[in-house]
């Protein structure tokens, strides 16, 4: 596996070196592709949103690829990537709140949770089905333990090693996180769920123009400094460079956009079949007034669709 760990020959031609780096990076991404869905499941619940979770995944992979130059051989992929992802997610969490640290009060004398099968079943169901933002109520270590054990099915010993905790601290964090999550979700189930509000006029106009294939109309909504993030594929900036983004949609049949809300933010859910009853992926569009300033399209991040449908609410049309 040294082909992508070694740096390209610095004396080679710039074009060849750039191509070589691109090939090495793709080798790395292919190697860890099977871990990306679980990384996203973890990061989504650690950060509380699908989009932020994917940002952390992207940041994790960039950091991991950079760190490869420090290794003489490839480290164990799963624990290594999850360790980086955990640290990145904690950084995002700390930035999003107005506090920097949270302490974990650990009791060493707790029952051995390894064999409590009924509790495991209930806890797993609660953790997998719960709204992602619910996890933010838990302190970071409790949150990490619940996600690793009940969502990703890590063992206690794997979780202990992953987080650098003692076994008793791992049991304590898991136990308290499960109890807190159960109480919180029990309380939420007793409250009525309000219908999603109508979408903004700007999003409605964008969706309407998009669905009617009025590409000139859509392009007229772009700001001069609009940015495009075709997640995991390419980025572009400026209306002239972003304008060709719509070409591929013009060539594809059977899709439609529907306004919705994901983690409290407006999105355009993309249905890719004429009779599709659930969206395949989503696009976020940010506006300044009626002008589009940012498009983030998750079309090529297939594993995101496994998560976002749990948190997506179709908007109520006026």
Buried (B, 14 or more C-beta within 10 A) or exposed (E): EEEBBEEBEEEEEEEEBEEBBEEBBEEBBEEBEEBBBBBBBBBBBBBBBBBBBBBBBBBBBEBBBEEBEEEEEBBEEBEBBBBBBBEBBBEBBBEEEEEEEBEBEBEEEBEEBEEBEEBBEBBBEBBBEBBBBBBBBBBBBBBBBBBBBBBBEBEBEBBBBBBEBEBBBBBBBBBBBBEBBBEBBEEEEEEEEEEBEEBBEBBBBBBBBBEEEEBEBBBEBBBEEBBBBBBBEEEBEBBEEBBEBBEEBEEEEEBBBBBBBBBEEBBBBBBBEEEEEEBBBBBBBBBEEEBBBBBBBBBEBEBBBEBBBBBBBBBEEE
